[in-house]
Structures are given as C-alpha cells and as structure tokens.
Amino acid sequence: MTPEALLDLFLLSPVGLVQVDDSGRVEVANLAARRLLTPFTSSGSLEDLFNALSAVAPDLPARVRGFDGPRGNIVDNMELLAPGQHSGVFLSLVKVSTGRIIAVATDASSLASARGLVSRLEQRLGAVETAVREYAIYTVDKAGVVDSWSAAAERVHQWNGSTIVGQRMTALLPPDHGGATYLEDTLALAGRNGWCEEEGYRQRQDGTTFWATTLVTALRDASGEAVGFSVVSHDVSERRKLEERLRNDASSTTDYLTGVSARRAFFEVAQSEVARARRYGQPLTMLLVDPDHFRERVEEHGEAFANEWLRAIAWVCRQESRTTDVVGRVGGESFGVLLPSTELSGGLVLAERIRERMARHVFSGDFSAVRGTLSVGVAEVTDAVANMDALMGAAGTAVGRARQAGRNLVVGYDD
C-alpha cells in the first residue's frame, strides 16, 4: 500500500485515530476522531487529548506514565460518556514506539441507547414491584437457583435478597411440598410449554407458610432454549381462609342443590374482596349469570328440568373459572362469579366461554333435546362502582341490557 493510500485510510476511516506523544499533545487526528471526541472538550479543540478527556478519564496521564513496555496496549476499550449527553465512545491507547501513542476511538452510542432502554425498563419494573403488595416476583436459573430477587418478593416471602440469591427455589417451599422433585417437574413443564401454574403453600424465612398461586414462565435465549425462569407467586391466604371457613360451615354456606356458595356466603367473600381490591388498587370483576326464559322452561318441562339446569349452570361456571374465583348462587336462578385480579376485559372473555359452553350443553334423559341459554352481565370495581351493592347492581344492569338485545348474550357494564 502506497503512503498516499495509507494517508487516505487514516483520514477517512470511520474509526477515530489520534497520534499523541507521552504528554498527550495531539500530532494528528482524523475527521472521525474529531467528531467523536469533540463533545468531551469545552473549547472544541483536540490540541491536548489528555486535557480534553480530563473530565471523564482523569487517570490517562498516570496510565501512560505507569506503562513501561516498549509497545503494547495501555488502555483497552475504556467506555466514556460525554457529560450531559447520550453519546458514548470506546477509547483505546496503544503505544507503538517511544514517545508515540495511537488513540483509537469508536462510537458506542448504540450501546448507550441500549443501556438507556434497559434503565427505563428497570425503572418500570421497579415501579411495578413497588405497586404490587401480594405478589412475589423473582427469577431462577435453569437449575432452579434464585438469581434475582425483588422488593415485592422480599415483602411476601420475608427473605432478604442477599440471603436467598444463590439458593435453590426449594428454600421457598415447605418440607412436605416435594422438594427437588417438585422443582424439577415444574421447571421441566414450564420449559416444554412456556409456562405452568399451580397452587399450594410457600414458605417464609421464619418457617411460616402462606397459600399462593404461582406462575412460572420460561425465559429463552435466541435459539429458543430455556435459560431461566421468572416466578410470580400471589399470596391468596386471606381468601383461602374465607373459603375454608365457608367449607367448615357447609350447612349454612353451601347451596344444597348446586354445591356452590350460598348467597350469604358469596356476599361475605365478595364484600371482603371488594374491600381488598379498593385497598390495594387491584382489579376485581363480577359476572352475573342468568338463565334465559327460566320460568317458561320450568312450566314447560317441570321442576326436575329446572334443578338439572341450575346444577348444569353451576358446573359450567366452576369448570370455566379458576381455583381462585368464587362461584355462588345469588338468587333463585341467578349465579355470581367473582374474579379477583381480573379486569373487565378478562371477565368478558370468561363470560363468553360460560355462555357458549352452556349453549352447547346436552341435558340428560328426557331433556336431551332441550337447550338452555344464558344472559351474562359483567361489571368491574371502579371509583363509581365502589362496593358490593353497586357491583351487583351494575352487573344486573348489564344482564338487563343483554335481555333487551335478544338474550344469549354477554354484556359489559358501561356507565
């Protein structure tokens, strides 16, 4: 390569190249170097490189003085960020001979942008972790070892991050929960399907336990292999206590015909859940399920059919609902389904599944040719619908609109 070609390469290179002496005095610098390094200077001059970079790399002169080899790397890819800006530079200093140093500057703005994005995402996640009160959020590696721990997880599990990070997730399980076998099976299932959900006891650091629903989601690399898992555990202890109390007093809290919660029991749980939703700012939705033309069907087919239809409605509601949802008979033929931590849109989806499944239901025996449909009203707790009476009234209004529109419909309450 001719000297002229070498000079062109030096001047036009997209990489910043600067030749300095041992004191940092610039002998020559190409255009890329001036573009990349000018944001670090107050005067816009590159006469003295070390002085230009003194605000972000004050130790460069000391590094040069401390390097006693005849040639070699003095600084390798030091990251610099211009004050008050988002532009970044990687800087290397290479000694090529006595009194002659080449500074190499490369653009790191894409890395700075990526870090800015990561920082914003971390702030958003931090805001979520601060807002949620009954959810533990953490991650584990593919072997089930905890590798990150949030403030939300610390509140729920009462484990300090410095103590639990590095331990297997089995430390968060009661001794009788299956230990390593449970953990391996859970992670294997989440790895195959992308996620899995289960309900059971979790353990705090002091050995006390709480009932939780836990969602484990696979975290995959570019090839699709599971390299870790995110874990979200929702403390539902209070709701479980209410459910257990209802079961222990089944004679007064369970509807004798359908097996779901009786009206009084349902309202007791619902009032507690509405108060919880308002206190923690969590969504809560209720479905009011009402059979179409119920009285006419009873007159036509008799009391036996009425009982079978009511049992079928209760069964369909339980089948389509989650274990954390509450199903109750709230009127002669009406049923309520309470959906904690669910917005109106989620309630509409569940209501449509219930409506469609009931429309396809085949009754037994002499009633096999009879079809029963449902009108379902869906309402969510809001500032305007702030207590159980208002929630029931809003769902009832939505049912009325479904009837007016032709029945066999799902309608969401919109005030």
Order of alpha helices (4+ residues) and beta strands (2+ residues): alpha-beta-beta-alpha-alpha-alpha-beta-beta-beta-alpha-beta-beta-alpha-alpha-alpha-beta-beta-beta-alpha-alpha-alpha-beta-alpha-alpha-beta-beta-alpha-beta-alpha-beta
